[in-house]
């Protein structure tokens, strides 16, 4: 298996929407969406990536914070989010059309980091929080794409992005 690991402190992100910066959060430098309103996303990688696991440590400070997988464009990607209403949500944005794939209870606070992961193998998507699987679905809407982060209506911090291929 090939492993690619990049620190949030490195400037490896190709495209972005909204204001993103590197800040110190205790003893770590982390990537942060600094603005407290609107939706921001940032992504990296290769649009041909298909089967992989993407994971990152996320601190939700606003409405929702998410990792992105198989990102093709600002309106075409999978998203695994933790939300301020005490839930997690796996959904797909397929050419601007959102579909909920999996949802469940998960209470997150704004002072802790949580590790979110999404694994893509063919049309099977498995999601986990802090190493515990919370959902598995089959969906063929998007077959490949980059990885990234998304934050909605509030700041979010991201660290320890990891992409592992089978």
BELWO-V123017 format. One record per pair of residues at least 6 apart in sequence whose ideal C-beta (glycine too) atoms are under 8 Angstrom apart, sorted by the first residue. I is the first residue (numbers start at 1). J is the second residue. Records with the same first field share a line. If there is no record, write none. Layout:
I=J ; J
This chain:
1=164 ; 165 ; 166
2=164 ; 165
3=162 ; 163 ; 164 ; 165
4=162 ; 163 ; 164
5=160 ; 161 ; 162 ; 163
6=12 ; 44 ; 161
7=29 ; 159 ; 160 ; 161
8=22 ; 29 ; 30 ; 31 ; 158 ; 159 ; 160 ; 161
9=22 ; 29 ; 30 ; 31
12=44
13=20 ; 31 ; 42 ; 43 ; 44 ; 148
14=43 ; 44
15=42 ; 43
16=40 ; 41 ; 42 ; 43
17=39 ; 40 ; 41 ; 42 ; 74
18=33 ; 35 ; 38 ; 39 ; 40 ; 41 ; 151
19=33 ; 34 ; 35 ; 40
20=31 ; 32 ; 33 ; 34 ; 40 ; 42
21=31 ; 32 ; 34
22=29 ; 30 ; 31 ; 32
23=29 ; 30 ; 32 ; 34 ; 157
24=30
25=32 ; 59 ; 157 ; 159
28=159
30=59 ; 157 ; 158 ; 159
31=42 ; 149 ; 157 ; 158 ; 159
32=155 ; 156 ; 157 ; 158
33=40 ; 42 ; 149 ; 151 ; 155 ; 156
34=155
35=155
36=61 ; 62 ; 153 ; 154 ; 155
37=153 ; 154
38=152 ; 153
39=150 ; 151 ; 152 ; 153
40=150 ; 151
41=68 ; 74 ; 148 ; 149 ; 150 ; 151
42=148 ; 149
43=68 ; 71 ; 77 ; 146 ; 147 ; 148 ; 149
44=146 ; 147 ; 148
45=71 ; 145 ; 146 ; 147 ; 148 ; 163
46=146
47=72 ; 144 ; 145 ; 146
48=144
49=70 ; 144 ; 145 ; 146 ; 147 ; 163 ; 165
50=70 ; 120 ; 143 ; 144
51=120 ; 121 ; 122 ; 165 ; 166
52=69 ; 119 ; 120 ; 147 ; 163 ; 164 ; 165 ; 166
53=117 ; 118 ; 119 ; 120 ; 162 ; 163 ; 164
54=67 ; 68 ; 69 ; 117 ; 118 ; 147 ; 161 ; 162 ; 163
55=67 ; 115 ; 116 ; 117 ; 118 ; 160 ; 161 ; 162 ; 164
56=67 ; 115 ; 116 ; 149 ; 158 ; 159 ; 160 ; 161 ; 162
57=113 ; 114 ; 115 ; 158 ; 159 ; 160
58=65 ; 66 ; 67 ; 82 ; 113 ; 114 ; 115 ; 116 ; 149 ; 156 ; 157 ; 158
59=65 ; 110 ; 111 ; 112 ; 113 ; 114 ; 156 ; 157 ; 158
60=82 ; 83 ; 84 ; 108 ; 110 ; 114 ; 154 ; 156
61=110 ; 154 ; 155 ; 156 ; 157
62=84 ; 151 ; 152 ; 153 ; 154 ; 155 ; 156
63=83 ; 84 ; 152 ; 153 ; 154
64=81 ; 82 ; 83 ; 84 ; 89 ; 150 ; 151 ; 152 ; 153
65=81 ; 82 ; 149 ; 150 ; 151 ; 152 ; 156 ; 158
66=79 ; 80 ; 81 ; 82 ; 116 ; 149 ; 150 ; 151 ; 152
67=79 ; 80 ; 116 ; 117 ; 118 ; 147 ; 148 ; 149 ; 150
68=77 ; 78 ; 79 ; 146 ; 147 ; 148 ; 149 ; 150
69=77 ; 78 ; 79 ; 80 ; 118 ; 120 ; 125 ; 145 ; 147
70=77 ; 78 ; 120 ; 142 ; 143 ; 144 ; 145 ; 146
71=77 ; 145 ; 146 ; 147 ; 148
72=142 ; 144 ; 145 ; 146
75=93 ; 95 ; 96
76=93 ; 94 ; 95 ; 96 ; 142 ; 145
77=92 ; 93 ; 142 ; 145 ; 148
78=90 ; 91 ; 92 ; 93 ; 101 ; 118 ; 120 ; 125 ; 139 ; 142
79=89 ; 90 ; 91 ; 92 ; 93 ; 150
80=88 ; 89 ; 90 ; 116 ; 117 ; 118 ; 127
81=88 ; 89 ; 90 ; 91 ; 150 ; 152
82=88 ; 106 ; 108 ; 114 ; 116 ; 129
83=89 ; 108
84=108 ; 154
86=105 ; 106 ; 107 ; 108
87=103 ; 104 ; 105 ; 106
88=103 ; 104 ; 105 ; 106 ; 127 ; 129 ; 134 ; 135
89=100 ; 102 ; 103
90=100 ; 101 ; 102 ; 103 ; 118 ; 125 ; 127 ; 135 ; 137
91=98 ; 99 ; 100 ; 101
92=98 ; 99 ; 101 ; 139 ; 141 ; 142
94=141 ; 142
99=141
101=125 ; 135 ; 137 ; 139
102=127 ; 134 ; 135 ; 136 ; 137
104=134 ; 135
106=129 ; 134
108=114
113=157 ; 159
114=129 ; 130
115=128 ; 129 ; 130 ; 131 ; 160
116=127 ; 128 ; 129
117=127 ; 128 ; 129
118=125 ; 126 ; 127
119=125 ; 126 ; 127 ; 128
121=166
123=138 ; 139 ; 140
124=136 ; 137 ; 138
125=136 ; 137 ; 138 ; 139
126=133 ; 135 ; 136
127=133 ; 134 ; 135 ; 136
128=134
147=161 ; 163
149=156 ; 158 ; 161
